[in-house]
Structures are given as C-alpha cells and as structure tokens.
Amino acid sequence: LSVIAQQLHTIQIAIVKKQPEFNFEGDIIGLKFTCNCFITMNPGYVGRAELPDNLKALFRTVAMMVPDYALIAEIRLYSFGFSDAKALARKIVSTYKLCSEQLSRQKHYD
C-alpha cells in the first residue's frame, strides 16, 4: 500500500501545481483536474486491515451513518402516488430486514 500512497501523492502534487501533464513513474501522462479518488472502509468486517498512516494522511475522513430506510421508502412511495405510504414503508423495511437476517450471506457480494 505504500506504493499506492506514493502514486496518489504524485497525482496530488500535480493537481496542486495545476500541471496539465506530469511524470507518473517514468511516463508523462495528462491530468484531468476533475479526477477524484475515494476509499471506502468497513472496519467492522473480520479480516480487514487498517490503512497505513502514510496512505491515511492523503485522505479526509468522513463519518457515515446508516440511513433511515423507512423514511426513504415512505418518500419514494408518496412520490409514486401511494396515499398510505407510511404504513407501507414500515412493512417494506420489515420485509427487507427479515430477508437480510434470514437469508444466507453470500461472501462474493462483499
């Protein structure tokens, strides 16, 4: 991962200097100033490792939270014209929650 940290650092320097082209590991390549790089982490999963500090330093930490699925479903149902969306949304969320608890976990989706 330290190689990736060095590569990202090279790209970030080129962005800060507003270079239209830059040397990336011996090759001159063009830079799109709209490029972005994101890392998503799920630290709760077994077997996942933390990022090295030199790689962590190149990114901003953003806290995420679990969305309110009932509210999202309710709004979607209202937008589709359902008049009793609140009750339907609760039932939909309950159904999906049961599915996630009862159905087998498939590791290839992770």
C-alpha positions as CSV (number, residue, x, y, z in Angstrom):
1,L,0.0,0.0,0.0
2,S,2.9,2.3,0.4
3,V,3.4,2.2,-3.4
4,I,-0.2,3.4,-3.8
5,A,0.4,6.2,-1.3
6,Q,3.4,7.4,-3.3
7,Q,1.4,7.3,-6.6
8,L,-1.5,9.2,-5.1
9,H,0.9,11.8,-3.6
10,T,2.4,12.3,-7.1
11,I,-1.0,12.9,-8.5
12,Q,-2.0,15.3,-5.7
13,I,1.2,17.3,-6.2
14,A,0.4,17.6,-10.0
15,I,-3.1,18.8,-9.1
16,V,-1.8,21.4,-6.6
17,K,0.7,22.7,-9.2
18,K,-2.1,22.7,-11.9
19,Q,0.1,20.7,-14.3
20,P,-1.7,19.6,-17.4
21,E,0.8,16.8,-17.8
22,F,3.1,15.2,-15.2
23,N,5.7,12.4,-14.8
24,F,4.0,9.3,-13.4
25,E,6.5,6.5,-12.8
26,G,8.6,7.4,-15.8
27,D,5.6,8.1,-18.2
28,I,4.3,11.6,-19.0
29,I,0.6,11.5,-18.7
30,G,-2.2,14.0,-18.9
31,L,-4.1,15.1,-15.9
32,K,-7.8,15.7,-15.7
33,F,-8.4,18.2,-12.9
34,T,-11.8,16.7,-12.2
35,C,-10.3,13.4,-11.2
36,N,-11.0,12.1,-7.7
37,C,-10.0,9.2,-5.6
38,F,-12.1,7.7,-2.7
39,I,-11.5,4.9,-0.3
40,T,-14.4,3.2,1.4
41,M,-13.7,1.2,4.5
42,N,-15.9,-1.2,6.6
43,P,-13.7,-1.6,9.6
44,G,-16.2,-4.0,11.3
45,Y,-15.6,-6.8,8.9
46,V,-13.4,-9.7,10.0
47,G,-10.0,-9.8,8.3
48,R,-10.0,-6.2,7.2
49,A,-6.8,-4.3,7.9
50,E,-6.4,-0.6,8.7
51,L,-4.8,1.7,6.2
52,P,-1.2,2.6,6.7
53,D,-0.7,6.1,8.2
54,N,1.1,7.5,5.1
55,L,-2.0,6.5,3.0
56,K,-4.5,7.7,5.5
57,A,-2.8,11.1,5.6
58,L,-3.7,11.7,1.9
59,F,-7.5,11.4,2.5
60,R,-10.1,13.2,4.6
61,T,-12.1,11.1,7.0
62,V,-15.9,11.3,6.5
63,A,-18.2,9.7,9.0
64,M,-21.1,7.7,7.6
65,M,-24.3,6.5,9.3
66,V,-27.0,4.0,8.5
67,P,-29.8,5.8,6.5
68,D,-33.4,5.9,7.7
69,Y,-34.7,3.3,5.3
70,A,-38.4,3.8,6.5
71,L,-38.2,7.5,5.6
72,I,-36.6,6.8,2.3
73,A,-39.2,4.2,1.4
74,E,-42.0,6.5,2.6
75,I,-40.9,9.4,0.4
76,R,-40.4,7.1,-2.6
77,L,-43.9,5.6,-2.1
78,Y,-45.5,9.0,-1.8
79,S,-43.7,10.1,-5.0
80,F,-45.3,7.1,-6.8
81,G,-48.7,8.2,-5.6
82,F,-49.4,5.9,-2.7
83,S,-51.6,7.5,-0.1
84,D,-50.8,5.2,2.9
85,A,-47.0,5.3,2.3
86,K,-46.0,5.5,6.0
87,A,-47.6,2.1,6.8
88,L,-46.4,0.5,3.6
89,A,-42.8,1.8,4.2
90,R,-42.7,0.2,7.6
91,K,-43.8,-3.2,6.1
92,I,-41.2,-2.9,3.3
93,V,-38.4,-2.2,5.7
94,S,-39.5,-5.1,7.9
95,T,-39.5,-7.4,5.0
96,Y,-36.1,-6.4,3.9
97,K,-34.8,-6.6,7.4
98,L,-36.1,-10.2,7.7
99,C,-34.6,-11.1,4.4
100,S,-31.2,-9.8,5.5
101,E,-31.4,-11.8,8.8
102,Q,-32.9,-15.0,7.4
103,L,-31.3,-15.5,4.0
104,S,-27.8,-16.8,3.7
105,R,-24.9,-14.4,3.5
106,Q,-23.1,-14.6,0.2
107,K,-19.4,-13.7,0.6
108,H,-18.9,-13.0,-3.1
109,Y,-21.1,-9.8,-2.7
110,D,-18.6,-8.3,-0.2
